[in-house]
Amino acid sequence: MYNSHRMSRIAFVAAIVSIMAACASQPEPAVTEPERAVDTVVPEVVSPPVHSAPFDPASVTVEMKQATFFDVRALIQGLNSIIQAKDYTSWSSALTAEYRAQYSSPETLARISDAPVLKRQGISLRSLQDYFIYVVYPSRQNDRVDDIEFIDANRIRAITINAKGERLVLYNLEKIGDTWKIAIWR
C-alpha cells in the first residue's frame, strides 16, 4: 500500500512539474563552460525560450532529480563510449535537430575552423562529421557528470565540477519523448 501510494504521489508531482514546465521558464544563471582546447571556441547562437510564467527548479522532487541524474549519467557514459569508438552515426542520433542543423551550417563550420588549434593543423571543417572527428572526438571522450540543473521539466544542464570547484556545463540536454538529446540552448 505504501509503495503504491508513494508511486501515485510521485506520478502526481511529476505531472504537476510537467504542467508547470510547459508554461514556464526562468532566466538562466551564468555557468562557466568547460575549458577545452577546441570545444570552447564554439559560441552557440540560441534564442531564449518564450514561456508565460517562470519555472521553479525547487519544484523538482528529490526523486525526480535523482532519477534524472542517473539517466543522464548513463547517457553521458554511453556518449563517452560512442565518442571513444568514433561512432559518428550513434553520436549523431543523440543530437536534437536544432543542434544538428547548427553544427552542419557552413557559417558555423567556418567559424569553428578559424580556431587556432584547427588552423595550426590545417583542418577546415566541411560537415557535421568533420566537427565530430576533429572537435568532439578529441575533447569529449571522458566526460563525467557531477550534477544536473533543471531549466524546465524537459531541459537540463549536465554539470561537471573541475579541480578548482567550478561548475562547468558538459551538455545542454533536452528530453524528446523518453530520450535525452544533446541540445544547443543556453
C-alpha positions in Angstrom: 0.0 0.0 0.0 2.8 2.4 1.0 4.6 1.8 -2.3 1.5 2.3 -4.5 0.6 5.5 -2.5 4.2 6.7 -2.9 4.3 5.9 -6.7 1.0 7.7 -7.3 2.3 10.7 -5.3 5.5 10.7 -7.4 3.4 10.4 -10.6 1.2 13.3 -9.4 4.2 15.5 -8.6 5.8 14.6 -12.0 2.6 15.6 -13.8 2.4 18.9 -11.9 6.1 19.6 -12.7 5.4 18.8 -16.4 2.4 21.1 -16.5 4.3 23.9 -14.8 7.3 23.4 -17.2 5.0 23.6 -20.2 4.1 27.1 -19.1 7.4 28.2 -17.5 11.0 29.2 -17.8 13.3 31.5 -15.9 16.4 33.5 -16.7 19.3 31.0 -16.5 22.2 31.5 -14.1 25.6 32.1 -15.6 27.5 28.8 -15.7 31.1 28.6 -16.8 31.7 26.5 -19.9 34.5 23.8 -19.7 37.9 24.9 -20.7 38.6 22.7 -23.7 41.2 23.2 -26.4 38.7 23.2 -29.3 35.2 22.8 -27.8 35.1 26.2 -26.2 35.7 28.0 -29.5 32.1 27.4 -30.5 29.7 30.1 -29.4 26.2 28.9 -29.6 23.6 31.3 -31.0 20.3 30.5 -29.4 17.1 32.4 -28.9 15.7 32.2 -25.4 12.5 30.1 -25.0 9.3 32.0 -24.7 7.0 31.0 -21.8 4.4 32.8 -19.7 5.5 32.0 -16.1 8.8 31.2 -14.5 9.7 27.5 -13.9 10.8 26.9 -10.3 13.6 24.3 -10.1 12.7 23.9 -6.4 9.5 22.3 -7.6 11.5 19.3 -8.8 11.2 16.5 -6.3 14.3 14.7 -4.9 13.1 11.5 -6.5 12.7 13.1 -9.9 16.2 14.8 -9.7 17.8 11.5 -8.6 16.1 9.5 -11.4 17.0 12.1 -14.0 20.6 12.3 -12.7 21.0 8.5 -13.0 19.5 8.6 -16.6 21.9 11.5 -17.6 24.9 9.8 -16.0 24.2 6.7 -18.0 23.6 8.7 -21.2 27.0 10.5 -20.8 28.8 7.3 -20.1 27.3 5.9 -23.3 28.2 9.0 -25.2 31.8 8.6 -23.9 31.9 5.1 -25.3 30.4 6.2 -28.6 32.9 9.0 -29.0 35.8 6.8 -28.0 34.8 4.4 -30.7 34.5 7.3 -33.2 30.9 6.1 -33.9 29.6 9.1 -35.8 26.2 7.6 -36.6 25.4 6.8 -33.0 26.6 10.2 -31.8 24.6 12.0 -34.5 21.4 10.1 -33.3 21.9 11.7 -29.8 21.5 15.2 -31.2 18.4 17.4 -31.5 17.5 18.5 -35.0 18.5 22.1 -34.0 21.9 21.0 -32.8 22.5 19.0 -36.0 21.4 22.0 -38.2 23.6 24.5 -36.2 26.7 22.4 -36.4 26.1 21.4 -40.1 25.8 25.0 -41.2 28.7 26.3 -43.4 28.8 29.5 -41.3 29.3 27.6 -38.0 31.8 25.2 -39.5 33.8 28.1 -41.0 33.8 29.9 -37.6 35.0 26.8 -35.8 37.6 26.2 -38.5 39.1 29.5 -37.5 40.1 28.2 -34.1 43.9 28.4 -33.7 44.2 24.7 -32.8 42.5 23.7 -36.1 44.3 26.2 -38.2 47.7 25.0 -36.9 46.7 21.5 -38.0 45.4 22.7 -41.4 41.9 21.4 -40.7 38.9 23.0 -42.3 35.6 21.6 -41.2 33.1 20.9 -44.0 30.4 18.8 -42.4 28.9 17.7 -39.1 31.0 14.5 -39.4 34.2 16.7 -39.6 33.0 18.5 -36.5 32.6 15.2 -34.7 36.0 13.8 -35.8 38.1 17.0 -35.2 36.3 18.7 -32.4 34.1 16.3 -30.4 36.3 13.2 -30.6 39.5 14.9 -29.2 37.7 16.7 -26.4 34.7 14.7 -25.2 35.8 11.1 -24.6 36.0 11.1 -20.8 33.3 13.4 -19.5 31.9 13.0 -16.0 28.6 14.3 -14.8 28.6 15.5 -11.2 25.2 17.3 -11.0 22.3 18.4 -13.2 20.4 21.7 -13.2 16.8 21.7 -14.3 15.8 24.5 -16.7 12.4 23.1 -17.1 10.9 19.6 -16.9 12.3 18.7 -20.4 15.6 20.7 -20.4 18.6 20.3 -18.2 22.3 21.1 -18.0 24.7 18.3 -17.2 27.4 19.7 -14.9 30.9 18.6 -14.0 32.9 20.2 -11.2 36.6 20.8 -12.1 39.6 20.7 -9.7 39.1 24.4 -8.9 35.5 23.7 -7.7 34.0 25.4 -10.7 30.7 24.1 -12.1 31.1 23.6 -15.8 28.4 22.7 -18.4 29.1 19.4 -20.1 26.0 19.3 -22.2 22.7 21.0 -22.6 20.1 18.2 -22.8 16.5 18.2 -23.9 14.1 15.4 -23.4 12.3 14.4 -26.6 9.8 11.7 -25.9 11.5 9.5 -23.4 15.0 10.2 -24.7 17.6 12.9 -23.6 19.3 14.5 -26.6 22.2 17.0 -26.9 20.7 20.4 -27.4 22.1 23.9 -28.3 20.2 26.3 -26.0 21.9 28.1 -23.1 
